[in-house]
Amino acid sequence: MSTAVRTHLYAAVEDTAAHLYVWALKDIPQDLRDALASAAGRETSVPGQRVLSTILKNVEVADSERNLVCQDTGIAVYSCRVGEGFPLHPARIYQALKAGTGRATVEHPLRSNAVHTLTRENTGPNTGHRLPIVHWEFVPDWDGLDVKCVPKGSGSENMSFLKMCVPADGVKGIKQFVLESIVGAGGKPCPPGIVGVGIGGSADYAMHLAKEAIARPVGTRNPDPLVAALEGELYELLNETGVGPMGLGGDVTVLSVHVEHADTHMTLNPVAVNYQCWAARRASAHVAADGTVTYERDA
Ligand code: SF4
């Protein structure tokens, strides 16, 4: 591959990251807008109704002012599906995503949240050591690149929980842990949002699955009927807890529950919970091998 092609593709990926980060922060997906409007329609508590109408107004103002839906610009998290024939190496894709994140932060400008974990000093424009975070999937017999950006606010990310249940705890133990986690979190993760649950695999993979779950469109169901039934049951149970919008009490504690699963060791039963706040931001793009970029909500 020539240097010119490589430079062209690098620029395309950098532009993509810069655009996706800002797009996700400003314009929440239609499925989320619908879920929030429907929640406002069924909430019966007065504080809950007030919170939901303030959220809807907030979204309206963000649209009309072309501004962010929330001041917390989060950590930029990207998921990349890279075709084996895509002509830019993942090492360069990572550099381009980092450069795009930094450029968006400086040019918009956006709040920069990145700090060194020990010194707490700023490490760059939403960039630093291993920031942004990128998850990779490699696809054979394909020459494209899909990039999804899910900025993750700290209020909801702080409400992440992992438990290594034992197999004897069974499905009952999984449900109990999800309930305890969400009730314990109360208003901290800015509910109502999406509860992501990862079950199976290993400790780290269960959390990865929970995060994959929160990035799905609101209300989608897992293709495995057993897992989909668990999603439905958890949704009903969590909305009976009374936590309500912003933890002020009410009927709507969660907009949706998404569960992703992996098979596991016979002596393991890991459960991870990751919360995505009401500002469940996500945006995607497809980058073709010739550098053409197509923006889609869910690539
Ligand atoms: S948790 Fe979400 S809604 Fe709450 S402050 Fe953070 S980004 Fe904003």
Boltz pocket constraint, residues with backbone or C-beta under 6 A from the ligand:
constraints:
  - pocket:
      binder: B
      contacts: [[A, 70], [A, 71], [A, 72], [A, 74], [A, 152], [A, 153], [A, 154], [A, 155], [A, 156], [A, 157], [A, 188], [A, 189], [A, 190], [A, 277], [A, 278], [A, 279]]
      max_distance: 6.0
